[in-house]
Amino acid sequence: MEQVNDMFYDFHNNLQPSSVAKSDSYIAIIPLDKATHYNIVNEYIPKIPMIFADFHFSKIETYADFIYGYISIPEIILTNQMVIRFIYTSQYIIFIDKNEYISEMFEKVLNANAEKITSSGTALYYLFDFIMSKDLEKINTLQQNLIQLELSIFNGKMQTLIREITNYRSRTLTLHHYYVQIEGIFHSLVDDTKDFFDTDTKQLFNILGSKISLFSHESEQIWEYTSQIRDVYQQQLDVHQNFIMKFLTVVTTLFMPLTLITGWYGMNFEIMPELHWRYGYPAVFVISIIIVIILCVIFKKKKWW
């Protein structure tokens, strides 16, 4: 199928793409920058004042004769954050496309499921099912990255890890919130208090909701795992600091007797026989070496180093 910027897929014409709607039952994909050129969009602007606003969350609003949905897909799932806006009625569904993301996805959905898309509700289901088809794979990749991050801590590569850990923690929390919000949206669609969907479509939404619940659970576990990694990092940092303090304590203890000797013979009293003794300096040197050796042996036996 040839892809154009704005597209109408008519249910009465086997979902063949067209630049105009040929009936009142269709799927419309309209670029964000052209949305106000269409009366089918302009009629909803008074009812949805924030229809073109950008949010970093997902929501759904049910009105008397239509549903407005806003889905914000975070960067951790895609290369860049993507937004899906849609207006659903029992006859048609309008997607307001930003950066041609929906148009690209829908072409792929049609190639795989054209015969199954028989209504605007099934179009919504198969589009989101396709968009989320690789989410579990991406979640598993994220888990592997976190495992490698944890191994880096034990390998001593800790200089820049705290920023990376904090970044993962923030992104995984955003991911978990995303799935929780999407799960709530599809549960609302299943409840369908205004009877927009038939039983089969609700069943499809219920299946997708179960899949999203799995993603939500997995994302929550990943977020908790980042907390464990942060605790491991802090423990390793404490061990490293304790090792440094232990080393400094041992060194200080080794040189304490030598400091005492230098302080003692630095008093400069006139009557100090060792100061005039020919072998005084070598004797003090030898005694200092012996003291250090004795202390080293003691520390070794007590496993203080």
C-alpha positions, 0 to 999 in steps of 0.5 A: 500500500502506498503511504500518504500523510493523511489517510482514510481506511473505509470499512465499506471499501475493504480498508483501501486507503484514500485521501477522503472519507467515502462513508461514515464508517472508517479509520482516519489517520491525520497528521497533527500539523493538519488536524485543524484542516478537518471538520471531523476533528474541529467539531471535537475541539470545543469538547476537548480543549486540550486535544493537541496538548502534550502530556507525559502520561496516558489517559482516557475520557468517556463522553456521551457519544465518543471516547478520547484517548491519549497514550504517551509511550516513554523513551525507554520503549521507543527511541523517542517519546511517542504520543497516540491521540485517538477519538473513538465512536461506534462508527469511526476512529480518528488517530491524530498522528505525530511524526507519522508514527501511527501511519507507519505502524498501521500499515504494518498492522494492515499487512498482518491483520487486514481481514480481522479489522472489521470495526473501529474497536478492532482497529484500536485493539490490533494497533495497540497489540502490534505496538506492544508486541515487542515490549516483553522482549525490550523488558527482558533486554532491560533486565539483562542490562541491569544484570550487567550493571550489577556485575560492574559494581562487583568488578569495581567499576563504580566511578560513574555507576551512581548516575547510571543507576539513578537514570535506570531507576527513573526510567523504569519507574516511568515505564511502570507508571506507563503500564499501570495507566495503559492497564487502567485504560483498557480495563475502562474499555472493557467496562464500557459503561456507554456500550460502545463495543460489542462483546467480541471487541471487549474480549479482545480488550480483555486479552490485551489488558491481561498482557499489559498486566503482565508487563506492569508486573514485570516493570514493577519487578525491574524497578524494585531490582534497581533499588536492590542494585542501588543498595548493592552499590552503597554496600560496595561503596561502604566496603571500599571506604572501610578498606581505606579507613582500615589501611589508614589506621594500620599505617597510622598504628605502624608509625605511632611508635616511630613518632614517639621516638622522634618526639622523645629525642626531639626534646633537646635536653642537654643530658641525653647520652644517646645524642653523643653516642657514636652509635646512637643514630644507627641504634635508633634506626635499627630499633625503629625497623625492629618495632615496625617488623614486630607490629607487622607480624602482630597485624598479620597474625590478627588478620588486620590486613 
